[in-house]
C-alpha cells in the first residue's frame, strides 16, 4: 500500500509542480524579455536572488487564476522550470495555452513563497513568422546574425535592434529609434545587425512589418558582452546590512564588467562565517556585531579583478540609518559613453539604500539585476532598493510609482515622481520676466500643478499611516521650490514665489529634507539643474537668449513624513562635467542627484 501512495504523490508532484517547504523574503528580481508573447513562442525571463536554492522555481499561471497570490498553494501551475542559480535566465514554452492574461511567479525552494514580485504578461494569437538569432550572446563589436520566415512577405519588412528594456515597440507602436536595422524582404532569409559602439548589456531584436511596428514574430533577446579583463565598477563598496545570528545573503556577481566568459568568484579574505559562491553570492550567519570586510575576486578567461565589500552587522535594528537617493538618469544613462557602468559606480560609491529614478528608460531593471537589488518601474519612473520591495502601487499616468520596502523592524513607503518639463518656470521668470501670477498660470499649463496634486492625493492613505510607516516622495519636479524663491533670497529679481510643486507636498505634511538640513537657500542653494548645462542653448520659446547663463536651480527633491530624522542632505555629482562633450563625462546624468541620510525612528 505504501508504494501505491508514493506513486500517487509522485504523480501529483508532476501535475502541480513543487510543493510548499521553507520561506524567504521577496528580495530578488524577475523580469520578462517581453510582456506580450504569441502562443507557440517562448516566455523568456531573467531572475536574480540573494537566496539561491537548487529548487527555486518559476511558474506560469492564468491571471487571475490559481497562482499563489497569498504565498500558498491554490492550484497547479501551467508551466514551470527550476531556477537554481543566484541569477540567470530561463524559458517557458506556451504551446497548448490560449490567448489571454497570465502571471509569472518566482518562488522559493519547491514552495510558494515569493522571491520577487510577480510579473504579468499577455499571450496573443500566433504570429505569421519566426525569428531566431544564431548568436544570442555576442562580444561588443561583433555582428548579430538573424534568420526569419513569414507568410506575410513584404519588400519593407525589417529587423531592428533595441536596448532591452528600452525603446522597442513592445506594444507594436513606435517608442524610440532602433540602434541598428536591416530590411528582410523575402519569405525567409537572414540578416546581419552590427553592434559596433554598443555598450555591454541586454538588447532585443524585433521582426516588423512593412516599415512599421507590427510584429511578424516573437522578439528575440540577446546580450552584448564586454571586452577586456573583468572589473568591478568600484573596488570597495558596502552591501545590505546583516543581523547577528540571522542567515545573510547578498549578490555581487552581476556587478562584474568586461569579458565575463567563464566568470567565477571566490573569497580572498574576511570572517569565517562568510562565504562567496562561484556565482558571487555572499552568504553566512554573522556571529558578532560590527563592520566586517570581505575580499572578493572575479576571475574570467581574460584576467582577474578584486573588490573589498563591507557588511554592517547589527545587533539591534537592521537599518538604523536610511540613505535615500533621487536621481534623473538622463535617458537611462544613454547620453554618456559607458553610462551603465558609471551609474553602477555612483550607486555603489553613494552607499544608497533606496533610490527613486526618473528618465529611467528601463535602466532600473538592468541596475537591480547587476546590484542584486529589488526594483519596480513604469516607464520614466522607478524604484530600486538594496532591501526587499514587498508591495507596489499602481503608476499614476506614468508620472509616479510607489513601493513598500522592508527595512526589518520597520518598512518605508517610497514614491518616485517625474513631472512635466515644459514650459519651464525659471526660463519664464529669468528670460520672460513674467509676473508671479503668470508663472503660476504657466505651471498649471505645463500640467505640473495637476500632476503634483494627483500624486499627493494618491499618497493620502500612506500619509495618514506615516506615523508607523514613514513616507518618502522623491523625484525630478522640473520646477523650483517656494523655500528657495523667498523675499530674502531674490532669484532673477523676484521675491517670494509659491511654486505649486513644492507648496502641495508641504501642505500635505511632507518636509523638504534638503531644506531641513540647510535652511538658508542663499548659503546652500542645493542646485540640481544643472552640473552639465551652464549655458542656455535655446528652445522653450527663448531662442533669443541662447548663449546666456543657464538659470541654475534646485528642481530635484526628497520630501518625507513620519518617524525619520534628517542627518544630512546633499546634491551630488562626479567630476567636472562638460557641456561641450557630455558623452565623455564621468557623470552619466545632466541632473545632480540628491542624497538624504535619515535616522530611522
N, C-alpha and C positions, 0 to 999 in steps of 0.2 A: 504493500500500500504506500509506503514512503517513497518508493521510486516513482509511482504514478503522480504523487503530489509534486515531487521535484520536477518532473517533466512538464506538468501543468504550469508551475511557476516559471520555468524557463520559457515556455511559450508565451506567457503573459508578459515577461520582460521584453521579448522581441516585439510584441504588439504595442506596448505602452511606452517603450523607451526606458531610461533609467528610473530607479525608484528612490524615494527620499532617503537621505542619510544625514550629513552634517550641515552646518550653517556657515556662511561667510558674509562679509559686507559687500554691497554693490559699489565697489570702488574701482572697477575696471571699466573698459570701454568696448562697445560693439557698434560697428558701422557696416553698412552695405555699400557696395560699389554703385548700385543703382536702386532707388526706391520703387522703380517700376520695372517689372520683369515680365516678358512674354511667356505664356505657358509653353513648356518644352525647353526653355532656356534655363540656365543655372542661376540660382541666387548665390552671388559671390559676396563674402563678408570678411571683415577683418576684426580681430579681437585682441585684447590685452588685459592682463590681470596681474596684480602682485601676489596672487594666491594660486599658482599653477597646481593642478592635480591631474593625474593620469586619466581621471574620469570626469573632468569638467566637460560640458557638452553644450551644443547649440541645437535648439528645437524650433520647428516651424509649426505654427498653429493658425487656424482660421481666426479672424478678428471681426466681431467678438466671437469667442468660442470656448474651447476647453483649456486655454493657456493658464499657467499658474500665476494669475494676477495677484493672488494673495500669498504667493510663495509657498503654495501647497498643491499637491496633485489634484486636478479636476478631471481631466480626460487625456487621451493619448495624443502625442504629437503626430503630425502628418509626415514629417521628415525629420531626421536628426543625425548628428555626427559628433563624435568626441573631438575635443579641442584641448589637448593635454599640456600645451606649452604656455610659457608666460606671455607670449604674443605670437600671432600668426594669422593665417587666413584659411578659409575653407569654402566649400561649395555644397549646395543642396540642390539636387535635381527637382524639377517641378512637373515632370511627366505624370499624367494621371490626375492632376489638380485642375480645378476650374477657375476661370477668371473671377476676381474679387479681392477683398481686403484680407491681409494676413499680418501676422506679427511674429517677430523672431525674438527668442529668449536665449540669453547666455547664462547657464546655470551651473551650480557648484556640485562637483563630486557625486555624480549619479543621483542628485537630488533636485530640488526645485527652488532653492534659494538663489536669488538674482546675483550675478556677478557684475552686471551692468544694467542700465536702463534698457528695456525692450525697444526694438526698432520696428516701426510699422512699414509695410510695403504693399504694393498692389500688383496683382497678376492680371495681365491683359491678354487679349486673344493672340494667337500665334502670329508672328510677323512673316512677311513674304521673302525672307532671305536669311543668310547665315554670315557670320563674321568670325574669323579665327585669326589669332596672332601667333606667328611661328616662334617668336622670342618674347614672351611676356615680361622677362627681366632683361634689360639691356644696360650697358655702360653708357654714361653720358657721351654723346657724340656719335654713337653707333645707330644705324637706322633701324626702324621698326618695320618688319615685313608682315603684311596682312594679306589674307585670302578672303574672297567673298563669293557668294552666289545670291541670285534673286530671281523671282518670277516677274519683277517689275523693272526690267532694264530700261535705262534712260541715258542719253548722252551726257547728262549733267548730274547723274548720281555721283556721290563723293564720299570720301572718308576724311574725318578730321580728328586731330589730336588735341585734347584739352587736359588741363590740370584736374585732378580728382581729389576731393570735390572742388568745383570751381565754376567756370563759365560755360560748361557744356549744356546742351539742350535737354536737360533731364526730363522736362515736360513737353518735349518736342516743339519748343519755341525758342527763338534766339534769346540768349542771355549775354554772351560776350564772344569775342573773336576766338577762332581756333589758333593754336600755336603752330600747326603745320597741317597741310591738307593736300589731297590729290583727287582728280576725277577717276571714277570707276565706271566706265560707260557700258560694259558688257554684262551678259547674264551671269558670267563667272569670270574670275581672274584674280590678279594680285596687284598690290601697290606697295610703294615704299614711302615711309614718312621719316624725315630726318629728326634727330634730337639735338643737333648742334646748338649750343648756347643754353640748353635747358639745365636747370638745377636738379640735383637728385630729389626724388620724391615720387609720389603716386600720380599717375596720369590715366587717361581713358580714351579709347578710340570709338568714335561713332560712325556708323554707316548710314548715310542720309539720302533722301530722295530729291532729285531734280533741283539742285541749288537751294534746297530748303532745309527744314529741320525735322521732317517726318522720318521716324526710324524705319529702316529696312531690316534691321537685325538687332539683337540684343547687344548693347555696348560691351566692349571688352577692356577690362582694366589691365594696365601694365605698370611696371615700376622701373624708373630710371635710377641706376645706382651711381655712386660717386667713384672717383678715381683717386689714386694716390694712397698713401698709408692711412690706416684708420686713425681717427682723432675724436676726442671729446670736445664739444663746444666750449667747455670751461674745464680747467684742470682741478678745480676744487669747488664743491657745492654741497648744499645741505639737502637731505631727504626729509620726508614727513617725520614727525615726532613719533616716539615709541613710549611704552609704559613698562615699568618693571613687572616681570612675571607674566606678561601678555605676549603671545606669539605675534611676530612682526614680519611684514614683507614690504618691499619697495622695489621698483624695477629701474634699471639703468641701461639695459642693453640697447633699447631703442634710441638712445642718445648718440651712439657711435656714428660718425660721419666718415666719408671717404669710401674706400673699397672694403666692403664688408663680406666679401666672398669667404665662406668657411669661418665666419667670426665665432670666436669663443671668448668667454670672460672668466677670469679667475680672481681669487682673493690673494693679495700680496701682503697684507698686514691688517691688524685690528683685533678686537677682543675675541675670545674663544667662542662666545655664544653666536657670533655672526658668521654666516657662510655666504658664498656667492656662487650661484649656479652658472652653468655654461651659457645660458641664455641671458644672464645678467640680473637675476632676481636675488636681492639681498634679503636674507631671512634669518630667523632665530628668535630666541626668547631672552630679552635682556635680564641681567641678574642684579644690576645696581643702577641707581640714578646717576646722571651726569652726561656730559657730552663726549661721545666716542667718535673716533675717525677710523675709517676702513679704506684700505688701499685696494683699488680695482684695476686690473689690467685687461685691455682688449687686444686680442691677437687675431689677425687675419692672414691671408696668404701673402700680403704685401708689407706687413710690419706689425708694430705694437704701439699702444698708447696707454698712458697711466693717468688715473684720476684719484683724488682723495675725497671721499664722501663723508659727510658729518651726519650723525644721528643724535638728536637731543632726547635722552631717555628721561622721562618724567616719573616721579613717584606719586604725584597728585594729579592735577588736571592735565589732560593730554595737550591742550593748546592754550596755555596761559596768555600768550600774545598772538594776535592775528595780524598778518601782513596782507593788506588788501591793495590791489593794483587795478587801475583803469588805464586802458591803452588802445588807441586807434592805430591799426596796423598798416594804414596806407595801402589799400587794395591787397590785403593779405601778405604784405611784405614783398610783393612782386615788383615794386618800383626800384628796388635796390638789389644789386648783384649779391647772390648768396643770402637773400633775405631770411630764409627759413632758419639757417644755422645761426644767423645773427639774432633772430628772435629767441631761439633756444638759449643762447648765451646770456642774453639780458634777463630772461626769466630765471635762469639758474643763479646769476650773479645778484639779482634783486632779492632772492630768497623769498619770493612771493608765495603765499598760501592759497589765496583765491584771487581770480583775475576776471574782470569784465572786459570783453573785447568788442571793438567796433571796427567797421570796414574789415570784417572777418574773412569773407570770401572763402570759406571752407578751411581756413587755417587752424581753427580750434581743434578739429578732428586730427589733423596731422601733428600739431603740437602735443596734444594729450597723448596720442599714440607713442610719440618719442619719449615723453616725460614719464609715461606710466601713470598718468593722471586721469581723472574723470572730466567729461565735457558735456555741454548742452549747447546747441547752436541752432539758429534760424536766420539764414541769410546774412545780413550785415552784423548781427549781434550774437554774442556767445558768452558762455561762462566756462572757464577751465579751473580745475581745483585739485590741489595736492591731496585733499581729503575727500571722502566719498560724497557724491551727489546722490541724495536719497529720494528726491522728488523734484519735478519740474512743473512749470506753469505754461499756459498757452501764450504764444507770442502775441504781441499787440501790434498788428498791422506791420509786422517786420521791423518795428521800432524798438521793441524791448522784449527780453526774455528773463525768466526768473528761475532760480534753482535753490533748493534747500540743501545745505551742506552740513554733514555730520562732523562735529569737532570733538566727539567723545561725550563729555558730560553735558555739552550744550550744542545746539545747532544754530546756524545763521542763515538768513534768507538774503540772497544776493540778486539784485535786479541790474541788468546791463542795458543801457539805452543809447540810441543814436538818433538824434533829432535832425530835421531837415537843415540844409546848408545854405539855401538862397531864398530871398535876399539876406545879406549878412549885415547885422546891426552895426558893428564898428565901421564898416565902409559907409553905411548910410549916415553915420554920425560924423566921422572924420573927413570923408570926401563929400558927402551930400549935404552936410550941415542941416539936417532935418531937425524940426522941433521934437521935444520929448514925446508928445502925443503921436506925431508921425512915426517915430521909432517904434512905439508900441503897436501902432496900426500895421507896420511892416512885419513885426513879429507874428501877428495874427495871420497876415497874408502869407508868410512863409510856412504856416502850419505848425510852427513850434509851440505856440500858446495852446492850441488844441491838443497837440501831442503830449505835452507835459501834463496837462490836466487829465487826459485819458489815462496816462500811466499812473499818476498819483491816485486817481480814483480806483484803478485796478489794484493798487497796493493797499487799499483800505483794510481788508482783513489782516494782512501782515502787519500793518502799522498798529492796529488795535491789539495785536498779540506781541508787540515788540518788547514788552517788559519781561517776557520769558524767552522769546526768540528774537535776537537783535536783527535789524533790517539794514541793508546797505542798498543805496541807489547810486550807481556809478555810471559814467559814460561821457561821450562827446555830445555836448548840448548845442554846439555851434552858436553859442550866444554867451555874453558876459554875465557877471553877477552884480546884483544890486549892492552887494557888500564891497565891491571894488569901485563902482561908479558912485561916489558919495560926494556930499557937499564939501568935505575936507580933502578929497582926492580927485582933483579935476582931471578928466580924460577928454582930450581934444576940445577943451573949453567948456565941457559940460559939468554940472554938479550932479545931484542925485538923479539916477535913472532906475526906475523899478522894473528891471528886466523880468518878464513873467517866468522864464525858465528857472530862475533862482528863487523868486518870491513864492511860487507854488509849492515847491518842496518845503520851504521854511514854514509856510502857513499850515502845512500838513504835519508839522512837528519834527521834520528832519533837520539835522545840523550839518553845515558845510565843514568837513573835517579839516581842510587846509586852512580855512579862515579861523577855525577854532584854535589851531596851533599857531597861527600867525595873524593876530587881529589887525595889524597895521598894513593896509594894502599898498601904501606908499613905500614902506621899507621892505615888504615882501610881496611883490606883485604876483609871484607864482605863475608866470606866463607859460602857457602850453601851446599857443599858436603864435609864432612857430619857430622852433630851433633851426629850421631849414630855410624858410622863406622870410628874408629880411627886406626884400624889395618887392613892391607890388608889381605884378606882371600884367595887370589889366583884367577886363571882364566885369561881370556883375553890373554893367551899365556905367562903369567908371574908367573906360579906356584912357581918358584924358589924364588920368593920374598915374598911368604906368611909369615906372621908374622912381616914384616916390617911396618913402619908407613904408613898409607893410605895417599896419596897425598891429601891435603886439598885445595879446590879451589872454586871459585865463578862461578857457571855454570847456575844459575837461574837469570833472568833479568826482568826489567821493562824499556822498551825504550818508548820514546814519541816524538811527534811532534805536534806543534800547540800552541795556547794561554794558556799554563799551566806553572806555576812556581813551582819548587820543593821547598817544605817547609822542608821536612825531608825524609830520606830513611834508612831502617834498615833491616838486616837479623834477623829473629825471630825464636825461638823455645821455648819449655816449659820444665822446669825441667832440669835434668841431665840424658839424655837418655843413656841407657845401650846397649852395643853391645852384651853382653853375654846372656841377657834375654830381647830382644826388645819387646816381646809381653806384658810385664808389664809396658812399658814406658807410662808416661803421654803424651808424644809427639807421635802422631799417624803416623808420617812420618819418612823417612830416609833423607830427604832434609830439610834444613831451608826454611822457607817462606820468601818472600821479600815484604815489605810494604812500599809504597811511598805515601806521602801526598802531594797533589798538590793544590796550589791556582788556582782557575779557573778564567781565564781572560775574 
